[in-house]
Amino acid sequence: MALTTTALNASNVYGAMTRLANRGQAGQAGEAAAGLSTGAMSPDFGAMLRDQVQQVVSQGNASEAQQASYMAGKGNIIDVVTAVSEAEVALDTMVSVRDKVISAYEEIMRMAI
């Protein structure tokens, strides 16, 4: 079950990164045609990160809703386990990304100027 959830989340992340890369390439092509600098229309990392955090929160909320539904006698245990697993994997992924961002920041701060 966790392998399927991991593959699903990996697919979602891959799709988001592909869209971001395509948007960045389209922005660079437009900049080149307009004669603008490459930094003017670069993808917004903060917005992408905010969207991913919102997705983690919404998966957590969906998991809680599934649990409440099951506790009320209206839900299916398989749906609850799936929702909890998806939320857990999403949170683990977000923690891993946070750790990588902090590591990259620390690496940049150690660089000699």
N, C-alpha and C positions, 0 to 999 in steps of 0.2 A: 504494500500500500504506500509506504513512504517513497519507494523508488518512482512510482507513478506520479506522486505529488511533486517530487523533486524535478522530474522531467517536465512536468507542466509548468512549474515556476521558472525553470531554466528556459523553457520555450518563451514564456512571457517576457523575461528579461532580455533574451536574445531579440525578440521582436521590438521591444522598446529601444534597444540600442541600435538596431537596424534603422528604425524610423528616425532616430536622432542623427545617425550618420548620413542618411539620405537627405534630411533637412539641412544638415551642415554642408553637404556637397552642393545642394541647390542654392544655398545662401552664398557659397563661395563663387559659384558660376555667375550668379546675379551681381556679385560684387565686382568680379572681373569685367563683366560687361559694362557696369556703371563706373568702373575705375575707382572703387572704394577700397579701403584697407581690409585685410582679411579678418580683423577683430570686430568690425562694426556689426556684423550679423551672425556672430557665432552662436551656437546653441547655448541655452541658458542651463548650466549645470544645476543651479539652485532650484529652478522650476522642475527639472527632471527628478531631482532628489525629493522635492516636496510631493510630487505625484506618487512616487514610489512609497513614501511614508504613508500617504493617504490610503494607498492600496493595502498596506499592511494593517492599518487601523480598520479599514472596512472588512478585511478578512477576519480580524479579531471579533468585530461586531457580528459578522455572519456566524461565526463559531458560537458566540454566546447566544445568539438567537436560536440556533439549532439545539443547543443544550437546554434552553428554556422550553423549547417545543417538546423535546423528549421528556423533560421532567413533568410537563403538563399531560403527558400521555398521548401526544399527537405526532411525535416524531419517530424517525427510524434510527436505530443505533448505528447503522452503517453510515448514514448521512452525518451523524454527530462525529463519529470517528474520523471521517474524511475531512470535515470542516476543521476539526481540531488539528489534524495533521497538516493541513494546508496552512493554517495560521502559524503553527509551530515552525514549519519550514520557512515561511515568509519572514518570521521574526529572526530566525537563525541567519538567514541570508542578509537581512538588514544589519544585524550585529556584525557579521563578517565584513560587510561593506564599510561600516563605521570604523572597524579596526584597521582596514586598509587605508582609509582616508586619514586617520590619525597617524598611521605609520608613514604615509607619504608626506604629511605635514612636518613630522619630526625629521624626516630625511631632508626636506627642503631647508628647515631651520639649521641643520648641521652643515649645510653647504657654505663654503668660503666665498665671500663676496670679493 
